[in-house]
Amino acid sequence: MLRHAYRLWRELEQASGQKLLHITGIAEIGPPESALVTGTLRCAAMHGLRHELLPAPDLMRRFPAFRVPRDFVGVVQPDGGILKAEASVLAQLALAAAAGADIRSGESVRAVEPRAGCVRIVTDRGSVEAGAAIIAVGPWVQTLLPALAAPLRVTRQVMAWFEPTDAQLFPPGRMPVFMIESRHGLHYGIPADASLQPGIKIAKHHHREETVDPAAYDQTVRSDDEALIRAALAEHLPAANGRLVAAKTCLYTTTPDGHFLIDRLPGASNIIVASPCSGHGFKFAPVIGEILADLAITGTTGHDIARFSLARF
């Protein structure tokens, strides 16, 4: 799916005339026995992905901004990169509209009702009936589909942007996307020249494991949120541990196994559910869209989606 997603992102770039996928390489760093390093190496071997395994001294020589213990290693994959998320969404919406889609923004969906031979979508402006409906609403999926029997959990996440204290250690085009598994947890980062905000973006994956109501969660970024992120920054990327430039919250919707949910709603085969992404789904957007279009139009797909079924719960 990921290989196909790369092809589809390039097709989207060509169709939209925009640069959306920026290849920076990715460095995944941690103890040799860590889940991050062992998992990355296993996947690289399984799928024949280009990579280097660097001991800590070599990693720090190549990327001087990092400070890691001598027993850490880094798996560097040159094909890793960054997607411009907002620009990608706008590009897809524009192409959909050009192909005849009716984009109805600012309209709230109140209910999704299976009917004999159709699906009725009730909104704050009226209703729509269709032969099939794809419900891809992330943290609100169980609000709209209360009969969905899936153990989904919505958690509050925090991401922050920091001003480097030594910009020379972050030369434009030279710093990779990175993930670090350490005693502080798993943190990821995006270099300043590739971010929409000024500064280096850093976040802790599964920030606090704090389950929230998506309609009423605290979107304020508190000092203790910042401290959770800065702990890893201060130890492993000290030159990025400067002034806080910006901070925001977002939501993860996760399954117990961390895989996606793509299936038909039991008892309503014309309702297709596509959620959640468990915090790592955006890069798959074009291929998941292709799968959903296949399911809605032809009833089947050539992609293997067995692992994403509701039956696993």
VENSULDA-V376729 format. One record per pair of residues at least 24 apart in sequence whose ideal C-beta (glycine too) atoms are under 6 Angstrom apart, sorted by the first residue. I is the first residue (numbers start at 1). GAP is how many residues later the second one is. D is the distance in whole Angstrom. If there is no record, write none. Layout:
((I:GAP:D) (I:GAP:D))
This chain:
((1:286:5) (4:283:5) (5:279:5) (5:281:6) (5:282:5) (8:278:4) (8:279:6) (15:80:6) (16:75:4) (18:73:6) (20:64:5) (20:67:6) (20:68:5) (21:60:6) (21:62:6) (22:59:5) (22:60:5) (22:172:6) (23:58:4) (24:57:5) (24:58:6) (24:152:5) (24:153:5) (25:53:5) (25:55:5) (25:151:4) (26:51:5) (26:54:3) (26:150:5) (26:151:4) (27:47:5) (27:49:5) (27:149:5) (27:151:5) (28:47:5) (28:151:5) (29:39:6) (29:43:6) (29:45:5) (29:151:5) (30:151:4) (31:41:6) (32:41:5) (34:147:4) (36:145:4) (40:35:5) (50:28:6) (51:24:6) (51:26:5) (52:24:5) (64:105:5) (65:104:4) (65:105:6) (65:172:6) (65:174:5) (67:169:6) (67:171:6) (68:168:6) (80:97:6) (82:95:6) (82:108:6) (82:112:5) (85:197:6) (112:32:5) (114:154:4) (114:157:6) (119:151:6) (119:152:6) (132:138:4) (132:164:4) (133:138:5) (134:138:5) (134:158:5) (134:162:6) (135:138:5) (136:138:4) (136:139:6) (138:115:5) (138:137:6) (139:75:4) (139:112:5) (139:114:5) (140:74:6) (141:134:4) (150:163:5) (151:105:6) (152:101:6) (152:124:6) (153:58:6) (153:101:5) (154:58:6) (154:60:5) (154:97:6) (154:99:5) (155:55:6) (155:56:6) (155:97:5) (156:54:5) (156:56:5) (156:61:5) (156:93:6) (157:50:5) (157:93:5) (157:95:6) (158:49:5) (158:63:6) (158:67:4) (158:91:6) (159:44:4) (159:89:6) (160:42:6) (160:69:5) (160:87:4) (161:36:4) (161:38:4) (161:40:5) (161:84:4) (161:85:5) (162:37:5) (162:38:5) (162:78:5) (162:80:5) (163:36:5) (163:79:4) (163:80:4) (163:82:5) (164:75:6) (164:76:5) (164:78:6) (165:74:6) (165:77:4) (166:73:4) (169:70:5) (180:56:5) (182:50:6) (184:47:5) (184:48:4) (187:45:4) (197:49:5) (198:47:5) (199:46:4) (200:40:5) (202:27:5) (202:31:6) (204:24:6) (204:25:6) (214:37:6) (219:30:5) (221:26:4) (252:27:4) (254:24:4) (259:48:6) (259:49:6) (260:48:5) (261:47:6) (262:43:5) (262:46:4) (263:46:5) (263:47:4))
